[in-house]
Amino acid sequence: MRRTLRALLTLWLMLACAMLARAETVVFENVNVVPMDSERVIPRTTVIVTDGRIASIGIRAKLPAGTPVIDGKGAWLMPGLADMHNHVTSRDDLSLLLANGVTTMLNMGEATNAFVGRTRAGVVKGDIAGPQIFVAFVVDGDPQYGHLVVRTPDEARAIVRLAKANGYSFIKVYTNLSAEAFAALAAEAKAQGIAIVGHNVKAVGLAKQLAAGQAMVAHVEEFFYGFFPEPPADDQQAPPADARIADAIALVKAHGAFVTSDLFNYRTIAAQFGKPDVVKAYLAAPEARYLSPGDRIDWARSGYQKKAVDLSRRVAFEARFVKAMADAGVPLIAGGDAPTIPGQVPGFALHGEIDAMLSAGLTPWQALSAATRTPGEFIAKTVPGAEKFGVVAPGYRADLLLVADNPLERPAALRSPMGVMVAGRWHDAAALTAMLDGVVERRVVP
């Protein structure tokens, strides 16, 4: 009986939210706007959304009777969050992202055809609740990591055209590509207007990759493998010298590249090496109840726990490295590896990354920029024709997050959204809770 009542309540909330979501115009009143175009707050103002875009800020227009009005009661309205590195492919995981305030995501590899096609189209139409979706097509030089293999320049050029024809926004390069295949990928990607992102390619190195036009480095730790000097043979996990950080920053800035801050991801991996009890603790954490059965099995079988490796010094170095990049103006974007890495649940992992950036010494403005404004700049630079997002300003997508406190002073407020709007579709706190409850319901076998 309890499940039936909960299901009926969930359905009612979704229908009510859908009625509001279909409204062409929605008005936010009495909100403090954190626009993220600069470190400022626009106090107690009105924001009008029309046809999925922000129409105005601070203008009290005369609107037709019955126009939906959301009274913020002094809450803070900011851009929705962007998770720029995950491997989400299910509707339930899309719900987890949205319920955590994520309104944009970048799948960084192995998305199913159905996800890239039908699921993404359903999100655009509003039939499926979720963030706007960008997808990268991942290629490697051998099957070691299970990715699609390209070995020759002809294969590389063909795969770029195929990826573009199927709606992918990026080509993600992986570790074992040949130098010849990478060069062909980079040249064809430039010709086709699709950007290269991803890992260090061992046969090339990050310096040459960025010089060839790679737009984004997918993990901070890729600099360990493709830029910083090799560690001593007798201390393979030794961190680079801090003096080399300036060289890495100069390289990234010279090419206008973006770097994905995944401090939480690397720290989470480091904590579980050789420690099965840590993985068990991840599986017992409250947010783990939202995991799919398949992900729970994959976490429990993860290979990290089978080999003891001490990455603590590299974890500490990464924190200093990311702080230095933020202070130097390197464009950082926030992401991780959920749900493929044990300890990372979609949506919740992005909040873990924001917390990790703050603990590394980044200011709230720097951390929030990596999860809002800078991802918008990255997509604007790399995806022709994409809608503008990441800032609260007229003409931008109405991807908005309403929170109880000023996130520039109390970033923890992001963990408890009062409501989320994605492309003009509003989901209040009750609807977000219903999404989470629905995921749990579907995870439980009757």
C-alpha positions in Angstrom: 0.0 0.0 0.0 2.8 2.4 0.9 4.5 1.8 -2.5 1.2 2.4 -4.3 0.6 5.7 -2.5 4.1 6.8 -3.1 3.8 5.9 -6.8 0.6 7.9 -7.1 2.2 10.9 -5.3 5.2 10.7 -7.6 2.9 10.6 -10.7 0.9 13.5 -9.4 4.0 15.6 -8.8 5.4 14.7 -12.2 2.1 15.7 -13.9 1.9 19.0 -12.0 5.5 19.7 -12.8 5.0 18.9 -16.5 2.1 21.3 -16.7 4.4 24.1 -15.4 7.2 22.8 -17.5 5.2 23.3 -20.7 4.4 26.9 -19.9 6.1 29.2 -22.5 6.8 31.9 -19.9 7.8 31.4 -16.3 8.7 34.2 -13.9 11.0 34.1 -10.9 10.3 36.8 -8.3 12.1 37.8 -5.1 15.3 36.0 -6.1 18.9 37.0 -5.4 20.7 36.2 -8.7 24.2 34.8 -8.8 24.8 35.3 -12.5 28.3 33.8 -12.6 29.4 36.3 -15.2 31.5 37.9 -12.5 31.8 37.4 -8.8 28.6 39.3 -7.8 25.0 39.0 -6.7 22.0 40.9 -8.1 19.8 41.3 -5.1 16.0 40.8 -4.9 15.1 40.9 -8.5 12.9 39.3 -11.2 13.9 36.8 -13.9 11.6 36.1 -16.8 12.1 32.9 -18.8 10.4 32.5 -22.2 10.6 29.5 -24.6 13.4 27.9 -22.6 15.7 30.9 -22.5 16.3 33.7 -20.1 14.4 36.7 -21.5 15.2 39.4 -18.9 16.6 40.2 -15.5 15.2 43.0 -13.3 12.3 43.9 -15.7 8.8 43.7 -14.4 6.9 43.1 -17.6 3.2 42.9 -17.9 2.4 39.3 -18.5 -0.8 37.5 -19.4 -3.0 36.3 -16.5 -2.1 32.8 -15.4 1.6 33.1 -16.2 3.4 30.8 -13.7 5.2 32.7 -11.0 7.8 31.1 -8.7 8.3 33.2 -5.6 11.9 32.7 -4.5 11.3 34.4 -1.1 14.8 35.7 -1.1 16.5 32.5 -2.2 19.5 32.4 -4.6 19.1 31.7 -8.3 22.2 30.6 -10.2 23.2 28.6 -13.3 22.6 24.9 -13.2 25.6 22.7 -12.7 27.6 21.0 -15.4 29.2 17.5 -15.0 31.8 17.5 -17.8 33.1 13.9 -17.3 30.8 11.0 -16.6 29.6 7.8 -18.2 25.9 8.1 -17.6 23.7 6.2 -20.0 20.5 5.4 -18.1 17.3 7.4 -17.5 17.6 6.8 -13.8 21.1 8.2 -13.7 19.8 11.2 -15.6 17.3 11.7 -12.8 20.1 11.5 -10.3 22.0 14.3 -12.1 19.0 16.5 -12.4 17.9 16.0 -8.7 21.5 17.1 -7.8 21.2 20.4 -9.8 23.1 19.1 -12.9 21.6 20.6 -16.0 24.4 19.8 -18.5 26.5 16.6 -18.8 29.3 15.3 -21.0 29.4 11.5 -21.5 33.1 10.7 -22.0 32.8 7.4 -23.6 31.0 4.1 -24.3 27.5 5.6 -24.5 25.0 3.2 -26.1 23.5 4.0 -29.5 20.1 4.2 -27.9 21.3 6.7 -25.4 22.9 9.0 -28.0 19.9 8.7 -30.2 16.6 8.0 -28.5 17.3 9.0 -24.9 19.0 12.3 -25.8 16.1 13.1 -28.2 13.7 12.4 -25.4 15.4 14.8 -23.1 15.4 17.5 -25.7 11.6 17.0 -26.3 11.0 17.0 -22.5 9.7 13.5 -22.5 12.6 12.4 -20.3 13.7 14.5 -17.3 17.4 15.1 -17.5 20.2 17.6 -18.3 21.2 18.6 -21.8 23.6 15.9 -23.1 26.9 16.1 -25.0 28.7 12.9 -25.9 32.3 12.0 -26.8 33.2 9.0 -29.1 36.2 7.2 -27.6 38.9 5.5 -29.7 42.1 3.7 -28.8 44.9 1.9 -30.5 44.4 -1.6 -29.0 41.5 -3.4 -27.2 43.2 -3.4 -23.8 40.7 -1.0 -22.2 37.7 -2.2 -24.2 37.4 0.9 -26.5 36.8 1.0 -30.2 40.2 0.4 -32.0 41.6 2.5 -34.9 45.1 1.6 -36.1 45.5 3.4 -39.4 45.1 7.0 -40.6 42.3 5.9 -42.9 40.4 4.3 -40.1 40.9 7.4 -37.9 39.6 9.7 -40.6 36.6 7.5 -41.2 35.7 7.2 -37.5 35.7 11.0 -37.2 33.1 11.3 -40.0 31.1 8.4 -38.5 31.0 10.0 -35.1 29.9 13.3 -36.4 27.2 11.7 -38.6 25.8 10.0 -35.4 25.6 13.2 -33.3 28.7 13.0 -31.2 30.2 16.3 -30.2 33.7 15.1 -29.5 36.4 12.5 -30.3 38.0 11.2 -27.1 41.5 9.9 -27.6 42.8 7.2 -25.4 46.2 6.0 -24.2 47.4 3.6 -26.9 46.6 5.3 -30.1 49.5 5.4 -32.6 51.1 8.8 -33.4 49.9 8.4 -37.0 46.3 7.6 -36.0 46.3 10.6 -33.6 47.6 13.0 -36.3 44.9 11.8 -38.7 42.2 12.1 -36.1 43.3 15.7 -35.2 43.4 16.8 -38.9 40.1 15.2 -39.8 38.4 16.5 -36.6 39.5 20.0 -37.5 38.1 19.6 -41.0 34.8 18.3 -39.7 34.4 20.9 -36.9 34.5 18.3 -34.1 36.9 18.8 -31.2 39.4 16.4 -29.8 39.4 15.7 -26.0 40.7 13.0 -23.8 43.8 11.4 -22.3 47.5 11.5 -22.9 48.4 9.4 -25.9 51.7 7.7 -24.9 53.1 7.8 -28.5 52.4 11.6 -28.8 52.5 13.4 -25.4 50.3 16.2 -24.2 52.5 19.0 -25.6 52.2 17.7 -29.1 48.5 16.8 -28.6 47.6 20.4 -27.5 49.7 21.8 -30.3 47.7 19.7 -32.7 44.5 21.2 -31.4 43.3 18.9 -28.6 40.8 21.1 -26.8 40.6 19.5 -23.4 42.6 17.2 -21.1 40.2 14.8 -19.5 42.0 14.3 -16.1 44.5 16.3 -14.2 46.5 13.1 -13.7 47.2 12.8 -17.4 50.0 15.4 -16.8 51.7 12.7 -14.7 51.8 10.4 -17.8 52.3 12.8 -20.6 54.1 15.9 -19.5 55.9 15.8 -16.2 59.2 13.8 -16.1 59.1 10.1 -15.4 59.4 9.3 -11.6 62.5 7.5 -10.4 62.6 3.8 -11.0 62.7 3.1 -7.3 59.8 5.3 -6.5 57.2 5.1 -9.2 54.5 7.0 -7.3 56.7 10.0 -6.5 55.0 13.3 -7.5 56.6 15.8 -9.8 58.5 18.7 -8.4 56.2 21.7 -7.7 58.6 23.8 -9.8 57.3 22.0 -12.9 53.7 23.2 -12.3 54.4 26.6 -14.0 55.6 24.8 -17.1 52.3 22.8 -17.3 50.3 25.9 -16.8 52.2 27.7 -19.5 51.6 24.9 -21.9 47.8 24.8 -21.4 47.5 28.6 -21.6 49.6 28.8 -24.7 47.0 26.6 -26.5 43.9 27.9 -24.9 43.0 24.3 -23.7 40.7 23.3 -20.9 41.5 20.9 -18.1 39.0 18.7 -16.2 39.5 18.9 -12.5 38.8 15.5 -11.1 40.3 15.8 -7.7 37.5 13.8 -6.1 37.9 11.1 -8.7 41.6 10.6 -8.2 41.3 10.8 -4.4 38.5 8.2 -4.5 40.6 5.9 -6.6 43.7 6.4 -4.4 41.7 5.6 -1.2 40.6 2.1 -2.4 43.8 0.7 -3.8 44.4 -2.6 -2.0 41.6 -1.9 0.4 38.4 -3.9 -0.1 36.9 -2.5 3.1 36.9 1.0 1.5 34.9 -0.3 -1.5 32.5 -2.0 1.0 32.1 1.4 2.7 31.4 3.1 -0.7 28.7 0.5 -1.3 27.2 1.1 2.2 27.1 4.9 1.8 23.7 6.5 1.7 23.9 7.6 -1.9 24.8 4.1 -3.0 21.2 3.1 -2.7 20.7 4.9 -6.0 23.2 2.7 -7.9 22.0 0.2 -10.5 22.5 -3.5 -9.6 25.0 -3.7 -12.4 27.0 -0.8 -11.1 27.0 -2.3 -7.6 28.4 -5.5 -9.0 31.1 -3.7 -11.0 32.1 -1.7 -7.9 32.4 -4.8 -5.8 34.6 -6.5 -8.5 36.7 -3.4 -9.1 40.4 -4.2 -9.7 41.6 -1.2 -7.7 41.1 -3.0 -4.4 43.3 -6.0 -5.5 46.6 -4.1 -5.6 48.1 -1.9 -2.9 49.4 1.4 -4.3 50.2 4.5 -2.2 49.1 7.5 -4.2 48.9 9.9 -1.3 51.7 12.2 -2.4 50.3 12.4 -5.9 46.9 13.2 -4.5 48.4 16.1 -2.5 50.3 17.3 -5.5 47.2 17.3 -7.6 45.5 19.6 -5.1 48.4 22.1 -5.3 48.4 21.8 -9.1 44.7 22.5 -9.5 44.9 25.4 -7.1 47.8 26.9 -9.1 45.9 26.4 -12.4 42.9 28.1 -10.9 44.9 31.1 -9.7 46.7 31.4 -13.0 43.4 31.5 -15.0 43.6 28.1 -16.6 40.0 27.2 -17.6 39.0 24.3 -15.3 35.9 22.3 -15.8 34.5 19.9 -13.2 33.9 16.2 -13.7 34.8 12.8 -12.4 34.0 9.3 -13.7 30.6 8.3 -12.3 29.3 5.7 -12.1 32.2 3.6 -13.4 34.6 4.3 -10.5 33.7 2.9 -7.1 32.6 5.7 -4.8 31.2 7.9 -7.5 27.4 8.1 -7.8 26.0 10.3 -10.6 25.1 13.8 -9.4 26.5 13.3 -5.9 30.0 12.9 -7.4 29.9 16.4 -8.8 29.3 17.8 -5.3 32.2 15.7 -4.2 34.4 17.4 -6.8 33.3 20.9 -5.8 34.1 20.0 -2.2 37.5 18.7 -3.3 38.3 21.9 -5.1 37.4 23.9 -2.1 39.5 21.8 0.2 42.4 22.3 -2.3 42.1 26.0 -1.6 40.1 27.2 -4.5 37.6 30.0 -3.6 33.9 29.3 -4.0 33.9 31.5 -7.1 36.7 29.4 -8.7 35.0 26.1 -7.8 31.6 27.2 -9.0 33.0 28.6 -12.2 34.4 25.2 -13.0 30.9 23.7 -12.6 28.9 26.5 -14.4 30.5 29.3 -16.4 33.6 27.7 -17.7 31.8 24.5 -19.1 29.6 26.9 -21.0 32.6 28.6 -22.4 34.1 25.2 -23.3 31.0 24.1 -25.2 30.7 27.5 -26.9 34.3 27.2 -28.2 34.1 23.6 -29.3 30.5 22.7 -30.4 29.3 24.9 -33.3 25.7 26.1 -32.9 25.3 25.0 -29.3 23.0 27.1 -27.1 24.7 29.4 -24.6 24.6 28.2 -21.0 26.5 28.5 -17.7 25.5 32.2 -17.0 22.3 33.8 -15.9 21.9 36.4 -18.6 19.4 37.2 -21.4 19.6 34.9 -24.3 21.1 32.0 -22.4 19.4 28.6 -21.8 17.2 28.7 -18.8 19.2 26.1 -16.9 18.8 27.4 -13.4 19.3 26.2 -9.8 17.5 27.7 -6.8 19.2 27.3 -3.5 18.5 28.6 0.1 21.8 30.3 0.7 24.3 32.3 -1.3 26.5 29.6 -2.9 29.5 32.0 -3.1 29.4 32.1 0.7 28.0 28.6 1.5 28.6 26.2 -1.4 27.1 23.3 0.6 23.7 24.8 -0.2 24.1 23.3 -3.7 23.5 19.8 -2.2 19.9 20.7 -1.3 18.2 22.3 -4.4 14.9 24.1 -3.8 14.3 23.6 -7.5 16.0 23.0 -10.8 15.0 24.4 -14.3 16.4 22.8 -17.4 15.7 24.4 -20.7 12.8 26.3 -19.2 11.2 23.2 -17.5 10.8 23.7 -13.8 11.2 20.9 -11.2 10.5 22.0 -7.6 12.0 20.4 -4.5 9.1 17.9 -4.2 9.5 16.8 -7.8 13.2 16.3 -7.3 12.6 14.2 -4.2 10.1 12.2 -6.2 12.8 11.6 -8.8 15.1 10.2 -6.2 12.4 8.1 -4.6 11.5 6.7 -8.0 15.1 5.7 -8.6 15.2 3.8 -5.3 11.9 2.1 -6.1 13.1 0.9 -9.4 16.4 -0.4 -7.9 14.5 -2.7 -5.4 13.5 -6.1 -6.8 9.9 -6.8 -5.9 
